[in-house]
Amino acid sequence: MTEVLKFSGVQLRRDDNPILRDIDWTVDSQQRWVVLGPNGAGKTTLTNLASARMHPSEGEVQILGEVLGRTDTQDLRTRVGLTSAALADRIPDDETVRDVVMTAAYGVTGRWREEYERLDESRAEDLLAAFGMLDFAERPFWTLSEGERKRVQIARALMTDPELLILDEPAAGLDLGGREELLAALSELAGDRRSPAMVMVTHHVEEIPLDFTHALLLREGRVVAAGPLHSTITSASLSEAYGMPVALHAHQGRWTARKA
């Protein structure tokens, strides 16, 4: 396997406030990581670093063999697929679903004067079909349900055939049906060896898709536990990460957790 992401002694501060502290973390090409932790743990900051949208205060971040601060981040970002609430907020409401996906080829939100080849159109349509959204291709993005928007955003993140896919709370705001549809799609993606390395941030163990392989637990900007999923997601590690006793239950590859 090839390293696609490596944090070495990474720290990040805003003013004098530490957000991330001494993070050492490596993601290989065939790994699918879930990042868990309470609000304020540093999860979104971690994804901003991993997607080349922020630089560390100290330490080194390598993304796809390139070191942040020594490379063209605009070029690097095209090699990393990203879904996040901040990115979704920049999509014009009247943008068609097809164009939401296709504009990722230029790294923009909102089609303007770019010219696309038929190959771009075909790839966008293939990705929409893969996520059950091809029939919505001409619909304005704003008319979609939250679950439909999430699936379109993942299709967009895959448009450039990225080597690393980062999903920042993709199931946030979904009802039970929407969440399960999304997790089924992510499980299928994770199980395909042709898929890129994946990093998914969530608050809830219930949202971990099948076929994810590793977990990183954060609390107050520090790593609580990291490693293979089934040995890292434990009642003890979750209790430490969330600062309360947690009872963890597993069933058919999925988890539930509650206060013990």
N, C-alpha and C positions, 0 to 999 in steps of 0.2 A: 504493500500500500504506500501511497505518496502523501506526504504532509501537505494539507491545503491551508491550514491555519495554525499558527503557533504564537502564543503569548509567553514572553519571558520577563519575569519580574515587573509586570505591568502595573503601574499606578496612574490614577487620574484624579486630579483635584479641580474643584471649582472654587476660586478664591482660596481660602485656606481649608476648605471642607473636603476631606477625602471621600471619593465616590467608589473607586476601586483600589484595592490594596494588595500588592504582591501576588498578582495573578500569574500562575504558570499553568498553561493549558495547551494541549495539542489535539487537533482534529485531523484524521486521515481520510483519504478519498472515499472509502467504502463505509465510513461510520455515519450514524444518524444520532445526533445528540439532542437531548431535551435539557433545557436550562430552567431550573425551578428556584423559587425563593420568594419571600414576602415583598410587599411594596417597599421601595427604597433600598433593595438589596443590591442594585446596580445592574440588573438584567438588560434594560434597554441601552444603557451606556455600553455594556459589553457588545451588544449587537451593532451599535454605531461604530465602534472600533473595528469589529470584524467585517463590516461592510465598507470600510475606508471612508466613513463620513465624519470621523473624529480622530484626533491624534492623542497618544498617551502623554501624560506629564513626565513619566519616567518609564524605563524599560523599553522593550522592543515588541512590535507586532508585525509578524510576517503573514502575508496573505498571498497564497498561490505563488510562493517563492519570492515575492517582492516585499521589501521592508518599508513600512509607512515612514514618510519623511524623506525617502530616497527614490521615490518613483512617482509617475504621473497617476494621481488618484482617479482622474476622470477616466482614463483608459482601464484602470483596475476595476472600477465600479461596473463596467460592462461585463466583466467576467464573474460578477457576484450577483445572483438574483436575490431580491429583497422584497418582502411584504411587511408593511407596517402601517399603523394608523396615520402617522405623519405623511407618509407617501400617498396614501389614499386620499387624504384631505386636499392634496394638490391636483387631483384629477378633476377637470371641469365637469360639472353635472351633465352638460349636454353632449359630452363626448360619447360616441357610439362604443359599444362593447368591443367591436372589432378593433377600433382605433386605440382603445385603452391598452389592448395587448400589443398591437403592432408598433406603437410609438416607443415601446421599450427598445426597439432596434436602434434608435437614436438617443436613448437615455433621456427622453423628455416626457412630460405629461401635457397633453393638449396638442393635437395635430395642427401644424401651421403650414409651412412651405416645403416640408420634407417630401422627397420622392421615394416611393417604395416599389420594389420589384414584385413580380408575381410570386416569386419564391417567399418573400416576406408575408404576403397575403395568405399563401398556402400554409405556412407554418402557423400563423395566428389562428387560422381556421382549424387546423389539426389540434392545436392545444385547446381551443374552445370545445371541440368535440370530445377530447379526452376528459374534460371536466364537466361534460353534459351541458354546455352553454352555447353550442353553435346556433341553436334556434333563436338565441337572443342577440345575435351578432349585430343587428341593425338597431337594437333598442338603445335609448340613452342610458348611460350608466346610472343616473339618479333614479330611474324607474325600477331598479332591481331591488330585491330583498337583501337583507344584510348577508344571508348565507350565499346568495348568488354573487354578490359583490366580492366576497372572500374568495370564491372559486375563480372569478375573473382575475383577481389580483395575483393568485398563484400562477395562473396561465401566463400572465404578463411577466412574472418573475422568471419564467422558464423560456421566454421568447428568445433570448440571446444564447441559448444552450449553455448556461453558466456552469462553472466548475464547482461552485459553492452556492447553496440555497439557504437563505436565512429567513425564518418566519417568526416575526415578533407578535406573539399572542394572536394567532390566526383565528382562534375560536371565540375570541372575546365578543360578547354581545349576541351570541347565537342562542336560539332556543334549542331544546333537546334534539329535535329532528334535524335542524340545520347543523348542529355540532356533530351528530353521528354521520351525516352525509359527508361532511368535510373530513372527518377522521378516517372514514372509509377510503376517500380519495388519497389522503396522505399516506395511509397504510399501503395502498397499492403502489404509490410512488416510492416509498421507502423500501419496499420489497423488490424493486426492479434494480438490478445491478448496473443498468445503464444510467441510472439517476445520479445526479451530483451528490457530493457530501451535503448533509443537511444539519442545520442547527435551528431548533424550535424553542422559543421562549413561551412559558405558560405559568400560570399561578396554581394549576390544579393537576394532580396526578390522573384524574379522570380523563384528561385531554391528551394523554400520551398515546400516539397511534401505535398499532402493532408494527413490528419489525424495526422499531427504533432500538438502537444498540447500546447507547451510553447516556450517562446523566451527569450534570454538573449542578451542584446545589450551592447557592450563595446566601450569605447573610451579612448585612452591613459592609458590603463590598469585598468580603473575603470568601474564599472557597471553603465550604464546610466539608464537602465530599465530592469526588469525581472518579469516574471509572465505568466499567460495564454496568448496564442498567440494573440487572437483577440483584447485583451485590451492592449497588449504591443506593437504590430506592428502598430504604428500610424504615421501620418505625423510629429507630434511634436517630438516623440521619435527618429525617424529616422533623423530628422533635427538636433537634439542635438548630436546624435552619429556620423553623418558624417560632422558636422560643416558647413552645408549649408541648405537653405530651400529646403525641399523635398515634392513633391506632390505624394501622394500614391493613387493607384486605386486598387479596389478589384473586381474580377469577377469569380463566380463559384468556390470559395475557393482558388483562386490563386491571386497573387498580381503583380503589376508592379509599378515601382517608377522612377521618373525623377526629375531633378532640377526644382524647382518651378519658 
